[in-house]
Amino acid sequence: MKNPTVAVLLILLGVYFLLSNLGLITVSIRQIIGVWWPLIPIAVGVSWLLSSRKR
């Protein structure tokens, strides 16, 4: 696997659900996405920019 981004996202999602089921965190994904959704297109844009520079 050249780009481990998907693997890291799956690990983080699994850790979130585990901690949520154990009652160690009370933040909902809906709250996180509601506040931090602009970070997603920024990260995608930066990723595209950096990957085009490598070629």
C-alpha positions as CSV (number, residue, x, y, z in Angstrom):
1,M,0.0,0.0,0.0
2,K,1.6,3.2,-1.1
3,N,-0.7,5.6,0.7
4,P,-1.8,4.6,4.2
5,T,-4.4,7.3,4.5
6,V,-7.4,5.0,4.3
7,A,-5.8,2.6,6.8
8,V,-5.2,5.4,9.3
9,L,-8.7,6.7,8.9
10,L,-10.2,3.2,9.5
11,I,-8.0,2.8,12.6
12,L,-9.0,6.2,14.0
13,L,-12.7,5.5,13.3
14,G,-12.3,2.1,15.1
15,V,-10.6,3.8,18.1
16,Y,-13.4,6.4,18.3
17,F,-16.1,3.7,18.3
18,L,-14.3,1.6,20.9
19,L,-13.8,4.6,23.2
20,S,-17.4,5.7,22.7
21,N,-18.7,2.2,23.5
22,L,-16.6,2.1,26.7
23,G,-18.0,5.5,27.7
24,L,-14.6,7.1,27.8
25,I,-15.6,9.9,25.3
26,T,-19.0,11.6,24.8
27,V,-18.3,13.6,21.7
28,S,-20.5,12.6,18.7
29,I,-19.2,12.3,15.2
30,R,-22.1,14.6,14.1
31,Q,-20.6,17.4,16.3
32,I,-17.1,16.9,15.0
33,I,-18.2,16.9,11.4
34,G,-20.5,19.9,12.0
35,V,-17.5,21.9,13.2
36,W,-14.6,20.5,11.3
37,W,-16.1,19.7,7.9
38,P,-14.1,22.5,6.1
39,L,-10.9,20.7,7.0
40,I,-11.9,17.8,4.7
41,P,-11.7,19.7,1.3
42,I,-8.6,21.5,2.5
43,A,-6.9,18.2,3.3
44,V,-8.0,16.8,-0.1
45,G,-6.6,19.9,-1.9
46,V,-3.3,19.8,-0.1
47,S,-3.0,16.1,-0.8
48,W,-3.7,16.6,-4.6
49,L,-1.2,19.5,-4.6
50,L,1.6,17.5,-3.0
51,S,0.9,14.4,-5.1
52,S,1.1,16.4,-8.3
53,R,4.4,17.9,-7.3
54,K,6.0,14.4,-6.8
55,R,5.3,13.5,-10.4
